[in-house]
Amino acid sequence: MGSVDEVLKLLDKQALLEVASSLAGTPARQLDNNISPITGPGYVIFRISFPSTNERWAARIPLNQDDSFFQICIRPIQLAHGSSNVPAPRIHGYCDCGSRGYNPVGVGYMLLDWIEGSPMLPWDQLTPAAPYRQKILDQIADLILNMILECPLDDQTLFYGVPDGTPKGTQVSTSVWLTESVDRGIRRTLHRHDYSTTIDYLIQRSMIPQYVVPEHEHSPWVIIDWDCNFAVPLQKAATFPKLLENVPGGAPPGLPATHAYLDFAADKRYFLSNLAEKEMKRTNGTSITQLMETSSERNFFEMSHHRVPVHRGFVSRFCSRTRENVGAALKEVERFLDINPMFKASDEAIVRTVQMLEALLY
């Protein structure tokens, strides 16, 4: 991923304005925030105005110019447009990163509707009054239900975290998805010769059945986040919004480990009650609310596979080197090898891992 300065050096702003003018059918004026563009996690955003129509667009420039953004940014918004109740911006045009076609702008970009608003502050630093909190939670509940219930996927959807070789548009069971999530950690640590952490992941692998909701093992996958998620299993999508969750080790960079945007028991109760009422009116059931209510431990487990601070927090609580855990991890080695053919039992990394487990066991 490049820096903001590196990407901006490649960007031809005049060409970007010309492309926008051509798509809009009316001249665009100079970028409104040319001097101080909005920067976020992975993006630079400029605002483009069209004086003759009073319309404004957002020009979104990814900092990672090496990888395609179509499946993680454009496709989810296109699917969201299938529902009139999902507030998705219109896509006016884009040039995908890595595209081999002619691109006068010099970098990959997306041209979307400009959405008015301001960033939310961490709520534990400046807590809004209850009516304001509840208004936002009401909106989040509506959005979650709309995305889950009204945005069906199709055979062109790229599912997140499925094993290599899974055909495009094919979803797998929640167990297979979780297994692949843990196995990515095992593969990483074996390649790094970090055998102690490999053992932690093997212990986690043995825990997977505890974190699968049986009645939703084969539920249809959904997209719940436009910006950073592919399609995911329902039990992953039906988790508390980050405003309401305080995952150990999951604090944003630069904030204390105890940070939570909002972790008030009263607000969680309000959110669940509100979500259940809305869901009951729409489906005559509360299965999504029930998944949400029990999601904290599952979310902790799932996040621990790819966030180092969260992984450390989970391991310190649940992956002690007890005889039971070590024995379970040893059994997982063979199961791991069965579905990860790039590793063999005779590989030094596997041999060393087994030796360490046996030493702990005996």
Secondary structure, 3 states (H helix, E strand, C coil): CCCHHHHHHHCCHHHHHHHHHHHHCCCCCCCCCCCCCEEECCEEEEEEEECCCCEEEEEEEECCCCCCCHHHHHHHHHHHCCCCCCCCCCEEEEECCCCCCCCCCCCCEEEEECCCCCCCCCCCCCCCCHHHHHHHHHHHHHHHHHHHHHCCCCCCCCECCCCCCCCCCCCCCHHHHHHHHHHHHHHHHHHCCCHHHHHHHHHHHHHHHHHCCHHHCCCCCECCCCCCCCEECHHHHCCCCHHHCCCCCCCCCCCCCCCCCCCCHHHHHHHHHHHHHHHHHHHCCCHHHHHHHCHHHHHHHHHCCCCHHHHHHHHHHHCCCCHHHHHHHHHHHHHHHHHCCCCCCCCHHHHHHHHHHHHHHC
